[in-house]
Amino acid sequence: MTYKETFTNENKFREAYICLANFVVDNKWIGGCHATTAILYIIAKRLGIDAVPCIGEVVYPNADLTPFD
């Protein structure tokens, strides 16, 4: 992949990220972490961008909260 192709694909990915972020906010899509990660991963791979999804839980030390993802 050439530098120009990479730059173009990164711009396409950036645009997809912005569109997805707007969708999440506009639709108050709370709790869509796994789904949005999957969507962005698929878009990145289709654009030839090396991507590794990272999904997990957040835990606050010394807090009386249950873990959430």
Secondary structure, DSSP 8 states (H G I E B T S, - for coil): --HHHHHHHHHHHHHHHHHHHHHHHHTT-TT-HHHHHHHHHHHHHHTT---------B--TT-S---B-
